[in-house]
């Protein structure tokens, strides 16, 4: 498949030095324009990002994933060639092979934003506690936005420049995903979902991410 230079992949990064270079190199084979926002990492993430060939934008302190995405999207919108934006996680859980089907829906005009869902097929195995937390977040998002989605806190998304310009995220933490859905509903953007594979690796489990991210989502929503 010919690499696409009209797609900007935005990756928020916080202390992912051991994996981020491989993630960037894998993504850049398909989508050469990758912007990584180093959100105040205390390890060598920045050096690994630069060595892998991505654009590096740095926060001097850790602000949160929502803030990192907002910074990355602002940078992407400054690039005239960036017709579409894709948000992608830094820890190796996402599969770049899932992105083309998302872009097809944007190319056709069927959707303006496409969400990845780990629950539309059986490739992803979600633990019991994580599934409970995600189910609660899904119910909340459906009730508050009216969007019929099966996976409301999946970081793999693809959307047009128009959508990116309207996503003025104000929540810095994990609950930015619910805020994003509210903005999509408010602007009545056409949306779709596609099945994607989330790999819960030993690395991500060692960091305690799957369950803790869910807990952080609920905390941020309650605080909001």
RAMOBEL-V560948 format. One record per run of one state. SS is the DSSP state (@ for helix, = for strand, . for the rest). FROM is the first residue (numbers start at 1). TO is the last residue. If there is no record, write none. Layout:
BEGIN
SS;FROM;TO
SS;FROM;TO
END
This chain:
BEGIN
.;1;6
=;7;13
.;14;19
@;20;30
.;31;32
=;33;39
.;40;44
@;45;52
.;53;54
=;55;59
.;60;64
@;65;77
.;78;83
=;84;87
.;88;95
@;96;108
.;109;112
=;113;117
.;118;127
@;128;145
.;146;156
=;157;160
@;161;166
.;167;175
@;176;187
.;188;190
=;191;195
.;196;201
@;202;206
.;207;208
@;209;223
.;224;224
END
